[in-house]
Amino acid sequence: MQMKVRREAIPVLLLISTLLLAYGFSSVSAAESPIWGVKPGQSAQWLVMASSNVTTMWYSETFNPVGNFSAPVGSSINLTVTSIVGGSCRGNVAVGGLVLTNVSMAEISFNLLLGWYPFQPGFVCPVNWDVQKENATGNWLTVKESRIGNIEVIIFQGLLGGSTGTILTYDKATGLLINGYGSFGKFMIEVTLMSTSIDIGSVQSGYQELGAGYVLVEVATMLGAAVVITVFILVIRRSASKK
């Protein structure tokens, strides 16, 4: 049985597609090639902490429809890095019943709103941070450095108004996404790193809890208490279900 895109999601997708058709996928500075902190064969898994649960279409880099997907709360998104060629890190991704082969981080960023043109890092950001900061701040995002447990992180954030925008937290050493939030129109998603084969420190088992706590602080500051309460309830329910 073929899934259909919900009617209310179509105008949003058309708007995003129209805007990006004019500019194309991009997360690479023309002045300097990216430096990557991950290798082919490495993998990671993210837990969906909050979601609009809208069924929507995944689009390829050439803006061809690939298939419908949804990312309900409690589901996971899996990535295996397949290749790093020039300025592009690519991987196999499984999200909401959709399996994608050898897709770029920019394509992932576009479809899951984990970035904002021209800064579209997706699940893995290059680790030449001066260049990445320039790409991000040139497009209204703010950047700061912090720590989660023993891990140094780089945080990119920006909101256009209300909940529209993105908040991305990356491990400074590897460029792997620790937490991600993206929202535009009817689509919203928040993910946190659950497991990975990539060595990013001694508090790996605590990423889920630490990550969720960090996103709560950020959202509290910029989106208001209502969103915080919603996410907090989701975290409590997950904890209770484990007991």
Secondary structure as GFF3:
##gff-version 3
##sequence-region A 1 243
A	DSSP	three_ten_helix	7	9	.	.	.	ID=ss1
A	DSSP	alpha_helix	10	23	.	.	.	ID=ss2
A	DSSP	beta_strand	43	51	.	.	.	ID=ss3
A	DSSP	beta_strand	56	59	.	.	.	ID=ss4
A	DSSP	beta_strand	65	69	.	.	.	ID=ss5
A	DSSP	beta_strand	76	85	.	.	.	ID=ss6
A	DSSP	beta_strand	88	95	.	.	.	ID=ss7
A	DSSP	beta_strand	98	104	.	.	.	ID=ss8
A	DSSP	alpha_helix	105	112	.	.	.	ID=ss9
A	DSSP	alpha_helix	129	137	.	.	.	ID=ss10
A	DSSP	beta_strand	142	148	.	.	.	ID=ss11
A	DSSP	beta_strand	151	161	.	.	.	ID=ss12
A	DSSP	beta_strand	164	171	.	.	.	ID=ss13
A	DSSP	beta_strand	177	184	.	.	.	ID=ss14
A	DSSP	beta_strand	187	196	.	.	.	ID=ss15
A	DSSP	three_ten_helix	204	206	.	.	.	ID=ss16
A	DSSP	alpha_helix	207	222	.	.	.	ID=ss17
A	DSSP	alpha_helix	225	242	.	.	.	ID=ss18
###
